[in-house]
Amino acid sequence: MTQSICGAECAVCEMRENCKGCAETNGCPFGTACFIAELFRKGGKEGFQSLKRTLMEEFNSLGIPGLPRVESLNALQGGYVNLAYPLPGGERVRLLDDRAVYLGNQLESTLDGGRCYGIIAAPEFLLVCTYSENGSDPELVLYKKRSASLL
């Protein structure tokens, strides 16, 4: 059975099928370093909770119309949230690493009942997008470089 560094319950984790174990891989469960594991090593659970509060404040300060107040963030594997956003020229681009772990959430838009907001945070950036059912018709709302380091 896999072991986590952050205290996640591996037996009930939705990402367990693709996970090689956090403790077993020294914090690289999907093939690349997990910033959450590194944060736990440096600041423990208290440091992690502080980080989540900081990120939620950053999301809440963006003032994006229809984005509800962010009150929780969850660990998410990039492969589950790496949507292909259309560019003006018609091509599509993915901005995340499928092997990375991010903090994020899905929130229903307060303006459009058929769309959801997806929010993703990493040490280097915040990402906000909207999409329809099952991630269809994604639109990038904001990709913002972060000036403060999480670690």
C-alpha positions in Angstrom: 0.0 0.0 0.0 1.3 3.5 -0.9 2.2 6.0 1.8 1.8 9.7 1.8 4.0 12.5 3.2 1.2 14.9 3.5 -1.2 12.7 5.4 -3.5 12.0 2.5 -5.4 8.7 2.9 -4.0 6.8 0.0 -6.6 3.9 0.2 -9.5 6.3 -0.6 -7.6 8.8 -2.9 -9.1 9.2 -6.4 -5.6 9.5 -7.8 -4.3 6.2 -6.4 -4.5 4.3 -9.7 -1.8 6.5 -11.2 0.2 7.1 -8.0 3.5 5.4 -7.2 3.4 6.5 -3.6 4.6 9.7 -2.1 6.9 8.2 0.5 8.1 5.5 -1.8 9.1 8.0 -4.5 10.5 10.6 -2.1 7.7 13.1 -3.0 7.4 12.3 -6.7 4.3 10.1 -6.9 3.4 10.9 -10.5 7.0 11.2 -11.8 7.8 14.9 -10.9 8.4 16.6 -7.6 5.2 17.4 -5.6 5.5 20.8 -4.0 3.0 19.8 -1.4 5.3 17.0 -0.1 8.2 19.5 0.0 6.1 22.0 1.9 5.1 19.3 4.5 8.8 18.5 4.9 9.7 22.1 5.6 6.6 23.4 7.4 4.5 20.4 8.4 0.7 20.5 8.4 0.7 24.1 9.9 2.8 25.4 6.9 0.5 23.6 4.5 -2.7 25.1 6.0 -1.0 28.6 6.0 -0.3 28.1 2.3 -3.8 27.1 1.5 -5.2 30.2 3.3 -2.7 32.4 1.4 -3.8 30.9 -2.0 -7.5 31.2 -1.2 -6.9 34.9 -0.3 -5.1 35.4 -3.6 -8.0 33.8 -5.6 -10.6 35.8 -3.6 -8.8 39.1 -4.3 -8.9 38.6 -8.1 -12.4 40.1 -8.4 -13.5 37.8 -11.2 -17.3 38.3 -11.9 -19.2 35.0 -11.1 -16.3 33.4 -9.3 -17.7 32.4 -5.8 -15.6 32.8 -2.7 -12.9 30.1 -2.5 -13.1 28.3 0.8 -11.2 25.1 0.1 -8.4 23.7 -2.1 -7.7 20.1 -2.9 -4.6 18.3 -4.2 -5.2 17.5 -7.9 -3.1 15.6 -10.4 -2.3 17.6 -13.5 -3.7 14.9 -15.8 -7.1 15.4 -14.4 -7.2 19.2 -14.7 -5.0 19.9 -17.8 -7.6 21.2 -20.2 -6.8 22.3 -23.8 -7.6 26.0 -24.1 -8.4 27.4 -27.6 -6.1 30.2 -28.8 -7.2 33.0 -31.2 -5.6 31.2 -34.2 -7.7 28.1 -33.6 -5.0 25.9 -32.0 -5.4 24.5 -28.5 -2.8 24.6 -25.7 -2.4 22.7 -22.4 -0.7 24.7 -19.7 -0.2 22.2 -17.0 2.1 19.2 -16.4 0.0 16.0 -16.3 2.5 14.5 -13.8 2.5 17.4 -11.4 0.3 17.9 -8.3 -1.6 21.2 -7.9 -4.0 22.7 -5.4 -7.4 23.6 -6.9 -11.1 23.3 -6.9 -14.2 23.4 -9.1 -16.8 26.1 -8.3 -20.2 26.7 -9.9 -20.4 30.1 -11.5 -22.8 32.5 -9.8 -23.6 34.1 -13.1 -24.0 31.1 -15.5 -25.6 28.0 -14.0 -24.2 25.8 -16.9 -20.6 26.7 -16.3 -18.0 26.0 -13.6 -14.9 27.7 -12.6 -11.7 25.7 -12.3 -9.0 27.2 -10.1 -5.5 25.8 -10.0 -2.5 27.0 -7.9 1.2 26.1 -8.1 4.2 27.9 -6.5 4.7 29.8 -9.8 1.1 30.7 -10.8 -2.6 30.9 -10.4 -4.9 29.7 -13.1 -8.6 30.4 -13.4 -10.8 28.9 -16.2 -14.4 28.2 -17.0 -15.8 25.1 -18.6 -19.1 23.2 -19.2 -20.0 19.7 -18.2 -17.1 17.2 -18.0 -14.5 19.9 -18.9 -16.0 20.7 -22.3 -15.7 24.1 -24.0 -12.9 25.4 -21.7 -12.0 29.0 -21.6 -8.9 30.5 -19.9 -9.9 33.4 -17.7 -6.6 34.2 -16.0 -3.1 32.9 -15.9 -1.1 34.9 -13.3 2.5 34.6 -12.3 2.9 34.6 -8.6 5.6 36.8 -7.0 5.7 35.0 -3.7 7.1 31.5 -3.3 5.1 28.9 -1.6 8.1 27.0 -0.3 
